[in-house]
Amino acid sequence: MKKINIVLFGVGNVGSSLINQILKARSKILNSSQLEINLVVLVNSKIAFYNHDTLKNSWLADFKAHGYPYKLSHIINHVKKEKLTNLIAVDATASEKFVKNYKELIRNGFHIVAANKTANTLSDIFYKELRGELKKYDKQFLYETNVGAGLPVIKTLQDLHLAGEEVTRIRGIFSGSLSYIFNTFSSNNRTFSEVLDEARKKGLTEPDPRIDLSGKDVGRKLLILAREINIIKELSEVKIENLVPNHLNGKSPISHFIENQHDLNLNFEERKSKLESDEVLRHIGELDVASGELAVKLVTEKRSSPFGSLQEADASFEIYTKSYGNRPIVIQGAGAGATVTSRGVLSDIIKISEKLECI
């Protein structure tokens, strides 16, 4: 049996879901994989809870009652004092600041699993330095959920690249929220602002929907895939169509945007009116390997096409290669949500754990 010790950074939607999944699946994982997964420290931006016993379903109450202000050095000293091995730091935050701690964690014995995509979208210099530290200290870094939540997009691309397959093009609907918005908008007569408001109230978008509409998150995901096949680019080089007009941009309060989101309607109604009866609007990310161009944009698709026939908030990815020609590898399914994301994080934890020593 292997004992795996997890320090979880971030106990929001994804982190909380991960904890509950581990508690529910702990016995099954132990029986099937001989892995004992222990959540030894739970951390948010303000406090850390040092768990000395088996974590219980009452973990949230314990976290609030017994969590204390911390520094990263306190956590590192704690695991050393307790002589804990097989350490995995899980980043379930959305913090750009926190990823700067990855190198320190690696140097102190931690493998990394990240739902947070920031580390893979910072400068190419940081990207390479991080991988240099991983190699130097023989540590693993898995981040399957960075693109497609629980869908095996990154692993599929890595395997193709490792096997020497020449990837020629990647095209996809990367955003679950924008998938839902344009699937719904294209299929009925409601205004764009009504559909957007519904998506926000359902929790599909960020609290500030301008983050989704800006296209930047899709740009990050596209950049991650490009870097997996050794295309050296910066986020600033991704051509991103921002769907938010200047007078409603992120410099104004969210309340101003919500009150005036009907200003979006004219533009999208005009675009919709130009469609043929068998056409729909779809928001895509696209990478052309030959030109090295990465683009995020709103396009027209045939209603009967794979992208055009998507439903709800599904994501879909097409990977074109030299061997497969014009018949792409297609990966499709739920591409957003805390449950599928945390399931993907747990899968990464188990993958790393299976390679660790029995201690």
N, C-alpha and C positions, 0 to 999 in steps of 0.2 A: 504493500500500500504506500502511496505517495501522499505526503502532506503538503498542500499548496497554500501559501499564505498571501492573502490579497489585501493591499491597501487601496481602498476605493476613494478617489478624489471626485467629488460631485455626487450629491444624493438628491438631485432634482428628478425630473421625469424618467430619464434613462437610468440613472443610478438607483433610484428607488425600485424601478421595475427589475433591474438586475438582481438586487438583493432578494426580492421576493421570489424570483425565479430560482436562485441558488437555494434558498430555504426549501422551496417546494421540490426541487430535483436532487437535493443533496444525497439522499439515500440511494436513488436510482443511479446517480453518477458513481457513487462509491461501489455499488454492486457490479456495474457494467464495466467501469474503467479503473477500478481500484484507486480512485482519487478522492482524497478528503480535502474539500475546499473550505478553507477557513477565512472568514472576513475579520482580519485582526485589527484594522483601523478604518474608521469611516470619517471622511473629511468633507466639510464644505468650505466656503470662502472665509469663514470666521472661526469655526471650532473643529476639534478633532475628538473622536470618541475611541478610546483604547479598549478593545473588547478582550477580556481575559477568559471568558467562558464561551460556550457554544452560543452563537447568535440566535436570538429568539424572534418570534413574530412581533414581539413588542419592541423591536429594535429602534423604531422612531422615537418612542417615548424615552427609551434609555439614552439615545443620542442627544436629545434635547436636555435631559436631566443631568447627564454626566459628561457632556462634551466641554472641552476647555480650549481657550485660545492657544494657538500653536505657531511654531515656525517649522519649516521643513526639516531643519536639523533636529528638532525634538522627535519627529517621527523616525528619522534615520537612527538616532541614538536609541530609541525604544526597541526597534527590531534587532539591533545589535545586542542590546542588553538582554533581550529575551532569547537570543541566539536562534532567531528564526531564519530558515533557509527557504529555497524555492519561492522567492519573492516575486510577485507580479504587481506592478502599479497600474491601476486602471484609471484612465482619464475619461471621466464622463462629464467633464465641464465643457464650456464653450469659450474658455478663457485663452486669449492669446498670450497673456502674461505667464500663465502656468506652464506652458510648453517649454519655457526657458529653463525649467527645472528638470527636464528629461535627462540631460547630460549628467547632472548631479545624482539623480536616481540610478542611472546606469552604472556610474562609477562606484556606487554603494550596493551593488548586487541585484538591482531590480531589472526584470524584464518589463516591457511596456505593452499594454493593450490600450488603444485609443479609439473612442467614438469621436472625440474632438479632432477635426480635420486640419486644424491650424498648423501643426508641425510639418505637414506635407505640402503646405501652400505658402510658407514663408520663403525667404530668398533661397536661391539655389545654393548659396554658400552655406546657409544653416542646414539645408537639406543634406548636403554632402558631409558636413561636419558631424551631424547626428549619426549618420550611417558609419562614419569612421569610428565613433565612440562605441557603437554597437559591435563592430568587428573587433576592436581592441579588447573589449571586456567580454566578448563571446556572449552577447545578450540578444534576445529576440525582440522584435517590434512588429506587432500585428495590428491592422487597422481596416479590416474588411468592411466595417460599417461606414467608413468615410464616404463611400459611393454606393447608393442603392440599399442602404440600411442592412437588412439581412440577406440580400441577394448576393450570390457569389461572383460579383463582377470583377473585383480586383484579383482574386485568386485565379480566375479563368484567364485573365489577361497575363498575369505573371507566368502561368504554366505555358501558355502559347509562346511567350517571349523566351522563356527558358529553353523550350524545345527547338528554338530557332525559327519559329514561324514568323513570317513577315507580315505584320499588321499594316494594312494600307489605309484604313479609315475606321473611325468610331463615331457613331451617331446615336443619340439617345434622348429620351424624355427623362431628365434627371431629377426633376422636382415633383414630389407627390402633390404638393399644394397647387402648383401651377398646372399640373395634369388635371386635377379635379376642376380647377377654375375654367380651363379652356374646354375640357370635355363637356362640362355643364353649359357653359356659355354658347357653345356651338350647336347644342342639341335642343335648345328651347328659346323662347322669346323674351326671357328676362334680361334686364339691363346688366351691364358688366358690374356696376357698383353693387347691385343686389346679390349677384353671385359671389363677389368678393366678400361682402359682408357676411354671407352665409358661411363661407369657408373659414373666415376669421372666428365666428361664433362657435363653429364646430371644433376649433382648435387645430385646424389643418395648417394655417399660416402662422407665422410669428405674431406675437402680440401687436407688433408694428408691421403690417402687410407690405410696407414699402421695402422691407428687407427681402421678401420673396420676389416682388415685382422688379427690383433692381437687377436681378439676374446674376448678382455677384456670387451667390452661393453655388449656383450651377457652374459658374466660371471656375470656382475653386475645385469642384469635383472633376471637371474636364481637365484641369491642370494636373491633378493627381494622376489621372489615367495617362496623360501624355508623359509624365515623368517616369511612369512604370516601364515605358518602352524607350527610355533614354532620349526623349525629346526635351532639350534644355530650354525652358521658358520660364518667365516670371508672370505673376498674376496680371501685372500691368500690360502684358502683351496679348492677353486674351481680349478679343473684340466682343464686347458685351452690349447688347441692346437694352437700355434701361427703359422700362415701361412706365416709369413715373415721370410726369411732366415737371419742368423746373419749378413751377410755383407751388408744387406739393412735395418737394424733395425732403430729404431727411433733416434739413436744417430748420424746418418748422416743426412745431409740436405735433405729436400724434393726434391730439384732439382736433387740430386744424385739418389734418388729412381726413379723419373720419367724417368731419362735418362737410367737407368739400369733395369727397370721393366721387360724387356724381359728375364731377368735371372730367372723369375718365371716360364717361359713356360715349361722347361724340366720336372720339378717335376710334374706339373699338367697334362702334356701330358702323362707321365708315368702312373699316376693314372687313367686317362681317358682310356688309352689303355687296362687296365686290366678289364674294365667293360664288362659285357655281353650286348647284343643288347637291352635288356629290362631293363637296369640299368642306373642310373644317380647318380651324386654326389650331396650331400646336406649338408649344414652346420647347425648343430643342437646344442641345449642345452638340457641336460637331467638330471633329478633329480630322483634318486631311494631312496625312503623313508626308506626302510628296511636297506639298507647299509649306508644311509646318504651321499652317493656320489653324487657330482655335477660335471658334465663334459660338456665341450664345444669342439666339434670335427667335422671333416669332415667325413661323412659316405656314404655308398652306399645304395641307395633305389631303389626299383622296380619302373619303370616308371609309372606303373598303380596305385601305392600307393597314399594315400592322399598327402604326402610330395613330392613324385616324379612327381605328376601331377600339381603342383603349377605353376602359370604363373607370368610373370613380377616381381614385387617387393613385392608380397603378403607375409604376415606372417601367420603362422598356429600354433595352440597350441592344444595339446592333454592332457587332465587331466583324469587320471585313478583313480578310487576309488573302495573301497570294494563293494559297492552296484552295481556299473555299470560293474564290472568285466573287461572283455577284450574288452568292447565296450566303448571307452573313450568319454568324452564330448569334442567336437571339436569347437574351435573358430578360424575363418579364415577371412582374409580380408586385406585391405591396412594397413600395419603395420609401415609405415613411412611417413614423409612429414609434413610440417608446417601446412597445412590446416586441416588435420585430427587430428593432435596433439592439435592444438589450439581449435578445436571443443570439444575435450575431456576435455581440461582445463575449457572451458566455462560451460560444463556440471557439472564439479566438483564445480564450483562457484555457480551454481544454486542449487545444492544439499545442500550445506552449507547454502545458503540464505534462503531456504525453512524452515529451522529449527530455524532461528533467529527471534527476536522480531520485531513487527511492530513499528518502530520508524521513 
